Amino acid sequence: MEIADTLAFLLGTWQLERSIEDHLAGTRLSFSGLASLTPTDSGEETGDQITPARARYEESGELVIGTDYRGQATRTLEYAGLGESGVMLYFATGLPFVDLDLRAGKWLGIHDCGEDRYEIRTEVIADDAIRERWRVRGPHKDYDAITHLTRLG
């Protein structure tokens, strides 16, 4: 599946289901909730400068860690358009995280965080469904995560 504009495609509200296998702790985690990507700036051209379109990603829901913990969890990211079709994801602190370009319907983003390496494979599996597979390895983290996003509305 081809996507003309990654940011435009991702805008909206999504049902989110995530499973995580933490190999270091020997624990399985799950997260179920909602994710929304809401425009914060449509971008504009001023002279020879182009301000990229921006959006805020927020997810909230219930995190379950084995049988030991069940509670609310949230995550926030900022998205900024890159060129004609990709986006750059930033942590809530403003530090860059990973790029994403879904023109071909799938993408591999890599983020090195100190000695830990994040490989994030994102695939559009239908007009209203996305799957992410995270493989995180290093001395401080060792986990695999699969996230399914289904568009609401």
C-alpha positions in Angstrom: 0.0 0.0 0.0 1.4 3.4 -0.9 0.9 6.6 1.1 1.2 10.0 -0.5 1.7 12.0 2.7 2.7 10.2 5.9 1.6 13.0 8.3 -1.8 13.4 6.6 -2.4 9.7 6.7 -1.6 9.4 10.4 -3.8 12.2 11.6 -6.8 11.1 13.6 -7.6 8.8 16.5 -6.5 5.2 16.6 -7.3 2.2 18.8 -3.9 0.9 20.1 -3.0 -2.6 21.3 0.7 -3.3 22.2 2.4 -6.4 23.5 5.9 -6.2 24.9 8.3 -9.0 25.8 11.1 -7.7 28.1 13.9 -10.2 27.8 16.0 -8.6 30.5 13.3 -8.7 33.1 11.6 -11.9 31.8 8.3 -10.1 31.8 5.4 -9.7 29.4 3.7 -6.3 29.2 0.6 -5.2 27.4 -0.9 -1.8 26.7 -4.4 -1.0 25.4 -5.8 2.4 24.8 -6.1 5.2 22.3 -3.6 7.2 20.3 -4.4 10.5 18.6 -2.3 12.6 16.2 -3.6 16.2 16.1 -2.3 19.0 13.9 -0.6 21.9 15.8 0.8 23.8 12.9 -0.2 23.5 9.2 3.2 24.7 8.1 3.8 27.7 5.8 6.2 29.2 3.3 7.8 32.5 4.2 10.2 33.9 1.7 12.7 31.1 1.0 12.0 29.3 4.4 9.4 26.5 4.8 8.1 25.8 8.2 7.1 22.1 8.4 3.6 21.0 9.3 3.6 19.7 12.9 1.3 17.5 15.0 1.1 16.2 18.5 0.9 12.4 19.2 -0.7 11.4 22.5 -1.4 7.9 23.7 -3.1 6.9 26.9 -4.5 3.7 28.2 -3.9 0.8 30.6 -0.4 -0.8 31.0 -0.3 -4.3 32.5 3.0 -5.8 33.6 2.7 -9.5 34.3 0.5 -10.0 37.3 2.3 -7.3 39.3 1.0 -4.0 37.9 -2.1 -2.6 36.2 -2.4 1.1 35.8 -2.7 4.1 33.5 0.1 5.1 31.2 0.7 7.9 28.7 3.2 8.9 26.0 3.6 12.1 24.0 5.6 12.7 20.8 5.8 15.6 18.4 5.7 15.0 14.6 7.2 17.4 12.1 6.8 17.1 8.3 9.9 16.3 6.3 9.8 17.3 2.7 6.8 16.1 0.7 6.0 12.8 2.5 8.0 11.9 5.6 8.0 13.0 9.2 10.5 13.3 12.0 9.3 12.2 15.4 10.6 14.0 18.5 10.4 13.1 22.2 8.2 15.4 24.3 11.5 17.1 25.4 12.2 18.2 21.8 15.0 15.7 21.2 14.8 13.8 17.9 13.7 10.2 18.0 13.2 8.6 14.6 12.1 9.4 11.0 9.2 7.8 9.3 8.3 7.7 5.6 5.3 5.5 4.6 5.3 6.3 0.8 6.1 2.6 0.1 3.7 1.4 2.8 6.5 0.3 5.1 9.5 1.8 6.8 12.5 0.9 9.0 13.5 3.6 11.5 16.6 3.3 13.6 17.4 5.2 16.8 20.6 4.7 18.7 20.2 5.7 22.3 23.6 5.4 24.0 24.6 1.8 23.6 21.0 0.7 23.0 19.6 0.4 19.5 15.9 0.7 18.5 14.8 -0.8 15.2 11.2 0.2 14.4 9.5 -1.4 11.5 6.2 0.3 10.6 3.8 -1.2 8.0 0.5 0.0 6.7 -1.6 -3.1 6.5 -4.9 -1.5 5.4 -6.3 2.0 4.9 -7.2 1.9 8.6 -4.5 -0.3 10.1 -0.8 0.0 11.0 1.5 -2.5 12.6 4.8 -1.5 14.4 7.4 -4.0 15.4 10.1 -2.7 17.8 13.3 -4.6 18.4 15.4 -3.0 21.1 18.8 -4.4 22.0 21.7 -3.2 24.1 23.2 -3.5 27.5 20.4 -1.5 29.2 17.4 -2.7 27.2 16.4 -5.9 25.5 12.8 -6.2 24.3 10.5 -6.8 21.4 7.2 -5.0 21.0 4.3 -5.3 18.5 1.8 -2.5 18.2 -1.4 -2.6 16.2 -3.2 0.7 15.4 -6.7 0.7 14.0 -8.2 4.0 12.9 -11.4 5.0 14.7 -14.2 6.8 12.8 
